[in-house]
Amino acid sequence: MTSVTVTGPRLRATRRVAEAPRWATLQRELLARQDKAWRLFADRYTEGDGRLVFRDSLGVGPDGRDGVDDFYEPFFNWPTLYLLGGSDDLLPAARRHWSGVSAQLTEMGMLQGGMERGYDWFHQGEGMLLFYGLCLADPGDPRLRELAGRFADFYLPGGPNYDPEHRVVRAPHNGSAGPRPGFSDEEPYFPWSLALHPYGLPLDGMDDITSFDQLVADPERARSYGRAMWDRMGRGDTIVNLAATGLATNAFLLSGEQRYADWVAEYVGAWRERLDGQDVVPDNAGLSGTVGEYLGGRWYGAHYGWSWPHGLSPVGSATLVGASNAALLTGDAAFLDLARNPLDAVLRQGEQRGAGERGTLGKRWDPHLRAMDADRTLMVPQRHNDSGWFDFTVMPGQLPVSLWHFSRESQDQERIERLRAGARWDWRTVHTQRIKDEAGHEEPWYEFLQGRNPGFPERMLRSALDSCAERVEAIENDQVDPAVGPDILDIHHWQDLNPVVTEALLQLTTGSPQVLYNGGLAHMHLRYHDAAGQRPGLPADVAALVSDIRPDRTVVELVNLGGTARSLVVQAGSFAEHVMHTAQVDDGPARDVGGPYCRVELPGGTQVRLTITMTLRGGRPTCDAPAGEVV
C-alpha cells in the first residue's frame, strides 16, 4: 500500500474511565450490530462472486436505457463503515460485491471499460459512491488506481465527452461510450414512466400539450414530445455534469497527476463564468458553450436542472460537489460561490407555508412537520420554469450544512442560522427515518455542535440502532424470492434493505455530515487509523466523539472501553489536507504538531479529550495512508 511517513507528537491518555459514557457504549454496539447485519444482507441477496441475485436484464424499457446505479447502491456506504472501524473482512467483502456487480452489469451490456456507457450524472454520481469509497479505503490497490485514471480520462481533454474549446461536456447522457445524445437509443418518447407524473411536464412553450395525462393517452403526442425533449434537453451541457469532476478528483488523490486537478478547475471555472452577472446559476449550455442555446435563451430547463424533475436537489448537489472538488484541489475558496448561489437564490424566495403545501420532494419532512406546534414554517421553491419559482418545501438541510462544514466560513453559518430562525419545527429532535441517501439529521447535529443539543449523541446512536434493527427484521422476514424477475422484485429492493448506517458514525466520530449522495467524496474533518492493526478506522473498543469543529478549536473525546491498550493515529481531513498546529491533552499544555497526523496512546480503561488547532486545506490532499512511527 502507498503510504506516507507519520511525524508528530505522541500523546497519551492518563484519565481513567470512572463510568463508561453511554454514547461510547452505544457507538461500539452500533459497530458490532452492523458487523452482523451486512453479513446477513450478503448471505440473503448476493451470490458467491458478490453479484446480486437477479435473473432479468436492464435497459429494455421503452426509453431504451437505464442506469447502473441501482445495482451498486445497496453497498454504497460499506467501505465508509470499514473506514470508520468496521470489521477487517468488510473491505474485501465490499470489493467483492463491487467486482461481482461490475461483472454482472458488463454481461448485461450496461458497462463499457468497467464504467457506465452513458447516463445522467444525477444517477451516475449515486453509482460511483461505492467505487470512491473503495479507493479511499484501499488507495494502494493497483487495479483501483488504474480504473480511477481510466474513468477520469473519459472526461479530460482528448477524451470523448469533453470539448476543451467550449469547455462543455457534450451531452446530458455521457460515460465510457462518450456522449449519448437524447434520452433513448430508440425512437424518442415521453413519458418513460408513470412514476414521473408528480413532476409534471419538462418543457415550457408547448401550448398544445398542457398535461402529463395528454401524453399518456396519446402515443403520437408522446413521440412528438419526446422529439422536442431530444432537441431542447438532449444535447449540450447540463449542470449535473459537474458531478463528473469527482472522477478526476479521485484520480488526482490517488495519483497526484496535476492534469486531473487542472481539468476540474477548468470545467468548474466554466460554470462559474456562466454564473457571472446572473442572479441564478444557469443549468444548461449548448455545444457552443452558450447558455440557453437550445432552450430559447432560457437559463433553466436542462435535464435534471432547475425546471424538471427535482430542481434544487440536483442543482444544489452538483454545484456543491463541483465547487468543493475544485476548492480542494486548487486551494481557491472562491469556487464555493458557485455552490452558494442556488441556496441563496431559493432562500430569497422563501415563504412561511403550511405542511399541506409541501412540494414533490417534501415527504422526508413529514415527521418534522407533523411534530411542530405552528401552522406554518419556512419553505423555499425547488424549481423554476416560465411561470417563475414553484414547488415549495423545506430546504434540504444537507446542502447548507455540508457547504458550511467544508468552508467553515461565517457567511455559510449565517445562512444556516437564517434557516433555523425561519423554521417552526424543533431542530434538536432526532426523527428515526431512513431513506436511501441515509442523510436527514443535519439540523440536530448542527445544534449539538453549537452547544444547544447536548443529548444528541445518545439519541442519534439509538436512532441508528433502530434503523439497523428495522432493516435486519425486514431481511429476515422478506418473502420475495430474489431470483425472480422485476415483475416481483423491484431493482430498488436491495437498497431499501441495506442495513448499514453510517450517518451517525460520521457525525459523531469524524465531525462530518453524510456524503452527498449524487457523487460527493467523503469530506471528513477527522479520520482515524489503527496503529497496531495498520488499517483505517477506530481500533477495537475505542469510541470517539467530536463536539466542536471550529478550525481554531476542534475537540474530540476518545475512550478505550476495553482492558487492552490501543494506539491510533488521528488524521486531519479525509485526504490529510488539513494541517494541525497544536494538540492539547485534557487541560495540559498544547503540543506542536505541524502536520496532518498525531498519535494517541490509550491504555485500557482510559479516556482523553484532545483540543486541536488547525488550518483547513493547508496541505496537499492525497489518499495515501499514513505509516511509520510518530516521533
N, C-alpha and C positions, 0 to 999 in steps of 0.2 A: 504494500500500500504506500502511495506517496504520502510523505509526512514532512512536518516542519519541526525544528527543534524548539522545545519549550524552555524559555528562560523567564525568571521572575521569582518572587518570594515564595517560600514555603510557609504556609500559615497553619496553625494548629489549634484545634478546639480543646478547651480545658474545662468548659462549663458542663457539669453533669446534668443529665436529664432527670429532673426530680419527678416529673409526671409527663408521660408522652403526650405531646399536643394532639388533640383529636384530629386536626387537619392532617397531621403526619400519618397517623394510623389509617385514616380513610384513603389517603393518597396511595399508600402501599397496598391497601386492599383493592383499590381500583386497578392497579397494575396486575395484581395476582388474578383478579376476576377476568380481565381481558386476555390473559395468557391462556386461560381455559376456553374463552369464548371464541377466539379466532380459530382455534383448532376444531371446535365443533362446526363452525361455518365451513371450513375447508373440507372436513370429512363429509359433510352433507351435500355440498354443492360443486365440488371440483373433482377432477379425475387425477390419475397418477402423475401426469406431467404438469399439472397445475391449471389446465384449462377448465373453463366452466362446463358443467354438464348441460349440453344444448344440442339438439338434433336437427335444428332447422337452419335456415340461411338468412342473411341480411341483404339489403339492397335490392329487394324485389318488389317493393311497394310502388304505388302509382307515381311517386316522384323519381323513381329510378336510382335514388341514392339514400344512404343512411350513414350516420356517423358511427365510429367505433367506440365512442366514449363510454357507452353503457356497459361494455364488457370489462373495461379497466376500472371503472368507478367503484365497484364493490371492494376494491383493495386500496383505494386512493390514499388512505391515511395509515396503512400498515407500516410502511417504512418510518413514518413520523413516530409511531408508537415505539418502534425499535430505538430511534434516536433519543427518545425521552427516557428509556430504561426498560423497554420490553425485553422478552427473553432472547437468549442468544440465537435460537433457531428461527426466530421470526424473520430475520433478514433473509436467510436462504429460502424461507417459505415465500416471502413476498417476491423475491427474484424468480422463483419457480412459477408462481402464478402469472407474473408479467411475461415470462418467456412462453408459458403454455398458452396464454390468451393471444399473444402475438402470433404464434404458430396457427392457432385456431382461426384468427382473422385473416391471416395470409391465405389459408386454404379456402376461405370464403370469398377471396378476391378483394378484400377491403383494404389491405395494406400493400404498399409497394416500397421495396427497400427498407422494410421494417417500420414504415410510418404511414399514417392515413393518406390515401391517394388524393383526397381533396374534399374539404368540407369547411363550414364556417368555424371561426376561432372562438365563438361563444362555446361551442361544443368541443372543439379540439383542445381548448385550454383545460376543460374538465378531464379529458382523457390523458393529458400529459402529466397530471399530478403524480401518478404512480411512478413514472419514469424520473421526474425531477427528484422525488423522494429517495429513490434508489441511488441516484447519483450523489446526493448529499450524504447518504448513509454509508456508501461504499465507493468513495471517489477514486480509489486506486484500481478499480476493476477496468482492465483494458478494453473489454467489449463495450461497457457503458461509455467510456471516453470516446471510443471510435464512433459509436452511434450518435453521441451528442454533437460531435463535429459534423457528421453527415447530415443530421436533421437540420442544423443551423445553416449549412451551406445551400440548402434548397432556397434560402431567402436572401443570402448575401449577393452582392453584385456578381454576375456570372451564373447565378442560379436561375431556375426557370420562373420563379414567382415575382421577382422584383425588377422594376425598371429604374436603374440608378439615375437616368437623365431627369425623369419627372418625379422621382422618389415616391413611387406608388407600388403597392402590392396589386397585382394586375386584376384580381377578381375576388369577390366575397368568398367563393369556394376555392380553396387552394391547398396544396400539400405536396407530397413527393412526386405526384404526376404533373405538377405545375398547375397553372390556373385552370379552373374548370368553369367557364362562363355559364351563367344561368344557375338554375337550381335542379336541373334534371338532365339526364343523358338521353331522355326520350322527349316526346312532344311536350312543350310547356303546358302546365295545367295548375289551376288553383281553385279550391283548396286541396292541399295534400292530405289533410286530416281534419276531422270534425273537432279534434281537441283544440284547434286554433280558433274556434268560434268566439270564445270570450274576448279575444284581442281585436276582433273586427277586421276591417279591410286594410291592406298595406298601403294602397295608393290613393293619393288625392287627385282631383281633377278628372275623374271619370264619371261624368254626370249620369250616364245611362246605367251605371251599376252602383247602387247605393246601400246594398245589404249583403251580408255573408250568405244569407239564405238564397238569394237570387242565383249565386254561383253553384250552390249545392243542387238546386233544382234544374239548372240549365247547363249541360255539359259543353255546349258550344260557347256560351259565355265564359265558362270556366277556362276553356282553351284560349279564348281571346284575352282574358285577364292574365293568364299565365304568360302569354307572349309579351304583354305590356310590362309585367314584372321583370321579365328577362331583359327587356330593353332599358328599363329605368334603374333597376336594382341589381341586375345580374352581371354587371361588368364594372370595372374600375375598383377603386379602393373604398373600404368601409372601416370605420373607426375601431371595430372589434379586432381588426388585423393587428392592432398594437400588441395583442397578447402573444403574437408570434415572436416578439422580442425576447420572450422567456427562453426560447430555443438558443438564441445567440448568447444571452446572458449566462445560461447554464454552460454552454460550450466554453465561454471565457473563464468561468470559475473553475472549470476542470483543466483547461489547457494553458490559460494565461495569454492566449494569442490576441493581440491588440485589434486585429481586424474585426473580431466579433464585437468588441466594445465600440469601435468606430461606426459600425453599421447601426447598432442600437441608437447611438447619439444622432446619427444622420436621419434615421427613419422617424424617431420620436420628434426630432427637430422639425421635420416637415409638417407634422401635425401641430406643433407649436406655432409655426408660421401661418397655418390655416386659421388658427385662433386669433392671431394678431389683429387688433382693431375691431374684433367682433364681440358682441355681448355673450354669445354662447358658442362653444366649440362645435364646428360642423361635424356631421357624421359621415360625409362622403366626399370623394374626389374622383373625377373622371380619369381616363387614361392619360390625359394631358396634364393632370395634376390640378385641374380647375374644379373648385367646389361647385356643386350643382350642375355639372356638365350634362348629365342625363336626366336631371330632375327639374328641369325648367328653372334653374337658378336657385332652387331651394337648398338651404344649408342642412335640412333634415330630410329624412325619407329613405335612408340606406337600410340594407338588410341588417337586422339587429342594431338599428340606430335609434334615433330619438322617437320615431313615429310608431314602429312596429317591430317585434311584438311587445317588448318589455321596457324600452326606453332607458331610464336612469340606471337600472341594474346592469345591463351590458355596457352602456357608455361609461358609467362611473367606474366599473371594474376594469375595463380595458385601459382607460386613461390612467388609472392608478397603477396598474401593472406596468404599463409602458413607462410612465414617469418615474416610478421607483427604480425600475431597471436602469434607466438612463442615469439617474442621480447616483445610484450605487456604483456604476462603472466609471463615471466621469468625475464624481465629487461635486457636480454642479447642482445645487439645490433648486435653482430656478426652474428646472424641468417640472418640479412639483406643481407649478402654477397650472399646468395642463390638467392635473387631477383635481385641483381646487375649483376650477371653473364650473364643471357640471353640478357640483354640490351647491355652489353659491347661486348658480342660475335658477335652480328649482327652489332654493330657500327664499329667494326674493319673491317668489310667487306663493309662498306658504300661506295657509289659512287654517283657522280653527274649524274643524269639521267633526261631525258625529261618526260613531263607529259604523253605522249603517251605510255611510258614504264611502267607505274604503274601496279602493280600486282592485284591479285584476291581480295584483301581487300582494294583497293585504291579508291573506289567510294566516300567515305566520304571526300576525299581530293579534289574532283573536283572543288568546288568553290575556294579553296585556290590556286590551280594550274592554274585555268583559269585567276585569277586576277594578277598573278605575272608577272613582266616585263621580267625576264630572261627566257632563253630557258630550263634551267636545274636546279635541286635542289637536295639536299641530300636525298637519299633513302637508305634503308637498306634491306637486304634479310629477308623475313619472314620464309623461310623454308629451310630444308636441307635433301638431300637423297644421294644415291650413286653417283650422278653426282656433288655433292657439294651444295653450297648455291645458292638459286634461289628465284624467286617470290619477286621482289623488290618493295617497296613502301615507303611512308613517315612513319617514326616510329610513332605509336600511342602515342600522347603526354600524355595521361592519365597515362601511365606506369611510365615514368621517373619523371613526376611531382608528382604523388602520392607517389612514393618512397621518393623523396626529402621532401615532406610535412610530411611524417611520421618520417624520420630520422632527417631532418634539418641539415644534415652534408654537409661540403664543397665538398666532392667528388661527392655527388649526385647533387649538384647545378652545379658543373663544367661540368657534363655530359649534363645537360640541356643547358648550355651556348655553348657547342660544337655543339649541335644540332641546336641551334639558329644561330651560325656562319655559318653553312653549308646550312641553309635554304635560299631560294631566294624569298620566299613569305613573306608578311608583317605579323609578329606575332601580331601586335596590332589590326588587323582587326577582327571584330565580324561578322561572317557569320551566318545568320539565317538558320540553318538546324537542323533537328530533326530526330534522329534515335533512336532505341528502348532503348539503354543504356543511352540516354539523357545526353551524355558527348560530348566532342569535342571542348570545348572552353578553354582548359587549357593554351594555349600559350598566348592569350591576357590577361587572368587573371594573369599569371605569370609576364608578362610585367608590369601590374598595380602594383603588389607587389614590383617590382624593381624600381618603380618611373618613368617608361618610357611610361606609358599609362594612363594619368590622366582622359581621357574621358570614360574609360572602364565602370564604374558602370552604367551610364545612357544608354550607347549603349547596354550593356548586358541585362539590365532590359527591354528595348524596344524590343530587340530581343525575350526575353522570353514571353513578352506580345503578340508579333506577333505569336509566335508558339502556344500559348494557343488559340488565336483567330482563327488560321487556323484549329485547331482541333475542336473547337466548331462549326465552319461553316461546317466542314466535317460531324460532327454528325448530325447537323440539316438538312443537305441535303443528308444524307445517304439513298440510295434507297434499300439497301439489307435488306431482311427480316431475322432477326437473328434466327428465329425459324426453318429455313430450314437446311438441311444437308450440309456437306462440299463441295458438288459439286458446291455450290454457295457461301457459307460462309467459307472462309479460317480461320483456327484457329488462325492465326496471325492478324485477322481483328481488334480485340479489342485492342491489344497493339499498333497497328498503329494509333488508335484514342484516346488513353489515353491523356486527356488534362492537366494532372498535370505535371508541370515543376518545378524541384527543384534545378537544377544545379546552376542557377544564385543566388538563395537564399542561398545555401550552401557556394558558393564562397564569397558572399558579407557580409552575416550576421555572418557566423561562421569562415571564413578564411580557407575554406576546399574545396577540389575537390569533384566531384561527386563520389558516392560509386562505387567501382569496381563491374561491373555487373555480373560477373561469381562467385559470392559467397562472396564478401567482406563485412566486417562490416563497419559501419559508423564511420570513424575516424575524428571527428570534433575537430578543435583547440579550439573553444569556443562553449558553449551552454548557453541557457537562460531558466529561469523559471519565470513564472508569480507569484510573491509572493502572491498577493491578491487572484488570481484565483486558487492557489495551483495546477498548471499544468505546463507541459513543454511548452516552446515557448515564443516568444516575446509577451508582453501584447498588447492589442488593442492600436492603434495609435502610437506605438513605432516602429522605424526603427533603423537598425544597419548597420554599415559599418566598416569592418576590413580592414585596409590598410597596416598592417605590421605584420608579424608572426615570426619574429626572436625571439628565446627564451628569449633573453635579452631585447626585445623591442616589445611587442605586443601592437598595437594601434587600438582602436575601438572607433568610434563615435556613440553615442546613442542620438536619437532625439525623443522627445514626441511632436507629431504634434497636439495633442488634447488639450482640456481645462481641462481635469481631471488628477489629479496626478496619476502616475503609479509607481509601485515598482517591481523591478526584481532582481533575483539572477543571477549573471554571474558565470558560471562554466568553469573550465579549463579542457578541454578534454571531449570526448563523455562519458567516464566512470569515470570522476573525477580523472583521473590518473595523471594529471599534478599538480604541486604544485606552486601556486602563492606566490611570496616572497613579492612584493610590488605592490601597485596600486596608481597611481597619477591622480588626477582630474585636467584637464587642465594644467595650469602652477603652480599649488600649490605643497605643499610638498608631498613626497611619504609616503603612509601609509603602515605599516606592515600588511601582510595578513597571511602567514604561513599555507596555506591550499588550497583546490581547489575552494573555493567559496568566493565571496564578494557580498554585496547587494548594489544596486544603487537606490536612490530615484530620480524620475523625476517629479517635479511639472509640471503642464500643461504649454505647450509652452516653454519648456526648452530643452537644449542640453548639452552634456558633452563629452569631449574627455578623455578616460581612457588610460593611458600608464601603462602596466603591465609587470613585470618581472616574469619569472617562470622557473622551471626545468621540462623538458619533462619527463613524466613517472616516476615522483619521488614518486608516491603513489601507493597504491594497487587499481587496477581497479575494478569497480563494476557498475552494472546497477541501484543500489539503488538510489532513488530520494532524493533530499535534503528536509529538513523540519525544522521547528522551526525558532526562531528569530536569527538574526545576532546581536551579542553583541560587 
